[in-house]
């Protein structure tokens, strides 16, 4: 099977902004156990293209949450994903919400 040419499917950068965010830098985490999920380079872009999500609408405040992972649900074959945009919060509020597990 041929791999899709993901570079050609990425939309052009908005004129005059000079700012783009590489979707491959999105953090991916299991919503249930909080473990980070690592996958092959290009997988995030491929999923975004398949889902008709414009990568230009994403930034460093976005992350992908998986509804499970191979560690906490080894019997599952696939997992649903959601893109979440974290709200900006004052530093004091963020420190109060800190959990020892490190969930996003």
N, C-alpha and C positions, 0 to 999 in steps of 0.2 A: 504494500500500500504506500502511495506517495504521501509525503507530509505536505500539508498546505503551506503556501508561501505566506506566512503571517505578516511579513513586512509590507506586502502589497495590500493587505486587508486593513491595515491601520489607517484611520482617517488622518488627513493632513492637519498640521498644527493650526490653530486659529490665527488669522492674519494679525500681525501687530502685537501679539502677546509675548512672543519669544520664550514662553514657558510651556513645557510639556512634562508630564509625569509618566515614567515607564511603568506600565501595569505589572510588569514582572517583579516590581519592588513591593507589591501589596503583601502584607502579612496575612498568613492563613493559620487559623487556630480551630481546634475542636471545641465546639460550644459546650460539650458535656464534661470533658476531662481537662480542658485548658492546654493540652499539648500543642506545640507548633506543628504544622504539617508542612513537610518539604516534598516538592515534586519536581519533575523534570523542567528544565528551562523551556519556555514557550507555552507551557500548559495554561497559565493564567490568561495569556492573550488568546489562546485557542478557545477557552471557555467563554471569554467575553464576546468574541466574534460569533460563536454559536448561539449565544444568548441575545444577540443584537444590542449589546451594551456598548456605548461609545466610550472608549478608554479616555477620551479627553474630558469626560465628566468626572473622572476620578482624581483624587489627590492623596497627599500623605495622611489625611484624616480618615481614609477608607481602609477597611480590612475585610477579609473573607472569613466567614464563620461556616464551619462544616457541621452538619448534623450527625456527628459521630466520627470515629477514625478507626484505623485498623488495631490500635492499641486497646481502646475501650469497647469496641464492637467487632472482634475478629471474624465473626460469622457473616457479617454483612459484605455484600459485593460492591455497593456504591453508596454514595452519600449525597444528600441535597446540600447545596451551597447557597449562602446569602451574602450579599455585599452590604456592609454596614458603614455608615459615616458617623464617626465619633463626634459628639458635640464638644465645642470648646467650653471648658469649665475653668473657674479660678483655681489656682494652685492649691489653696487651702482645702477646697472641696475635693480635689483629686487625692490629696494626702489622707483625708478622712475615709475615702472609699478604698484605699489600698487593702488588698487581701494577700495573705501569705502565699496563696497558690499562684498569683501572678496572672489571673485571667484578665483579658482585655475588656 
